[in-house]
Amino acid sequence: MSRLLVIAAIAISYYVFAILLNSVGTVILQSINSFDITKPQASTLEGFKDLSIAAVSFLVASFIPRVGYKLAMLLGLALVAVACALTPSVASFWFIKLLFACIGTAFALVKVSVYAIIGQLSSSTKAHSSLMNTIEGIFMLGVLSGYWVFAWFIDPTNDASLSWLNVYYLLAALVALTFVVVMLAPIKPVENAQATSAVNAFVDMLKLAYKPLVLVFIFSIFLYVLIEQGIGSWLPTFNKEVLGLPTQVSIQITSIFAIALAVGRLTAGAVLTRMHWYPFLNICLAGMAVVMLLSLPLAENVADENISHWFDAPLAAFLIPLIGLMMAPIYPVINSVMLSALPQEKHAPMTGLIVVFSALGGTTGSIVTGFVFDAVGGQQAFYLSLVPISILVVTLFFFKKSSSSLALKGTQTL
């Protein structure tokens, strides 16, 4: 029962942060509508979110085991609850940026803690991968919920209305509920967490980054998140400006992307019990390229059509989000392979590196996509994703080679 309560605590934490973090695409579109800002200005929201994740993870990931995973999660949840509660009353773009900085800061604390707790709850690589995919799948269900929750608060008759900000009162209440669940969960403290000084713990995290396997790994996750955030953050705007969908429909139909990601992650565990992760991920990358090459040509010259609801949407609006089905397993699988190769005491510093480079990849993807979108259009911005997909094929080859060599030698070298 206590194990189930711990899993429930990390699952609901991931669920609520999925809504908050992945609302950035919706908030980018609504900020352009409500605050009259440009696409490059709106793209900075991803930076406030991701760079705060990167900075906090880099600075405190190695210290979190010393203060305890539960306390770190509670601090993060309390910060976000206050920020969400204040957002509708301030109703300004500068505070939206501050809100995403708070969300990023809190998520850094939560993600490092959750990944380390998964290590505590898992007795084998398969168990770790299974629980990791389940938690990441629940994260994607949160993403799916977020699109519909935000769309429900949007005024369909007035894109410039600020009524959508009232969603943050609901989110503040959900975060408060999560706080209570985490407080009740019997999350174990880290054994021997005080044995290493704070300075040495930080240095150990930096030393991990110099290992060849880790370098290839962090570059791989950087590229993956660059692709995911570049598409996910700008898909609502793509739907509205390239495909000509109304704002509410643009946001709602983006939920197909979240559904595809959730289905992909929740089913990946079953597939991986019968198939090695490396050929499976290469099939996924090939599928991503095929989806983009088949669907983007269908997005040409459709914005002039009269569209009022889902049934009027062009085929491209349903096909492009299906890239999520192919990309879904990549991130949790390579994270699981990497973390499973490490002793548990190195999970927190490694998760710090994961969060840092995931954040940098997300910011890079969103900002580059935003600038290309503004300069030459949404189709060209999305075609650009084929470049990191191709590079990821190469980095995964070297990651497989390095991880196989490590398995033969044992993990003591790390």
HELIX and SHEET records of a PDB file:
HELIX    1   1 SER A    2  LEU A   21  1                                  20    
HELIX    2   2 VAL A   24  PHE A   35  1                                  12    
HELIX    3   3 LYS A   39  VAL A   60  1                                  22    
HELIX    4   4 ILE A   64  VAL A   67  1                                   4    
HELIX    5   5 TYR A   69  VAL A   90  1                                  22    
HELIX    6   6 PHE A   93  LEU A  121  1                                  29    
HELIX    7   7 THR A  125  PHE A  153  1                                  29    
HELIX    8   8 SER A  163  ASN A  166  5                                   4    
HELIX    9   9 VAL A  167  LEU A  184  1                                  18    
HELIX   10  10 ALA A  198  LEU A  208  1                                  11    
HELIX   11  11 PRO A  212  GLY A  232  1                                  21    
HELIX   12  12 LEU A  235  GLU A  241  1                                   7    
HELIX   13  13 THR A  247  ILE A  253  1                                   7    
HELIX   14  14 SER A  255  LEU A  272  1                                  18    
HELIX   15  15 TRP A  277  SER A  295  1                                  19    
HELIX   16  16 LEU A  296  ALA A  299  5                                   4    
HELIX   17  17 TRP A  310  ASP A  312  5                                   3    
HELIX   18  18 LEU A  315  LEU A  319  1                                   5    
HELIX   19  19 ILE A  320  LEU A  322  5                                   3    
HELIX   20  20 ILE A  323  MET A  327  1                                   5    
HELIX   21  21 ILE A  330  SER A  340  1                                  11    
HELIX   22  22 GLN A  344  LYS A  346  5                                   3    
HELIX   23  23 HIS A  347  VAL A  376  1                                  30    
HELIX   24  24 GLY A  378  TYR A  383  1                                   6    
HELIX   25  25 LEU A  386  LYS A  409  1                                  24    
HELIX   26  26 THR A  411  THR A  413  5                                   3    
END                                                                             
